[in-house]
Amino acid sequence: MEVSLSQLLEESVNIAWAYLDRSGELNGGNAARFLTDAIERMIRQGHRNRMFLANKAILKYRATESNIIPIRENA
């Protein structure tokens, strides 16, 4: 049974979100938008496997988050 592309997007984002939430890696309010955009791009490229989409989005999110350097104020 095939699912719609919108359902594929929603399910893939939910998988990635749940994983990142359980692992404590969600930072800030941009995570949902980031995951949605990343997965939507991959769907447009022809990918249709939920786990592939979720896992790649998680890896991209981690790579983006690891490149952010926090600004610390001098106390």
Secondary structure, 3 states (H helix, E strand, C coil): CCCCHHHHHHHHHHHHHHHHHHCCCCCCCCHHHHHHHHHHHHHHCCCCCHHHHHHHHHHHHHHHHHCCCCCCCCC
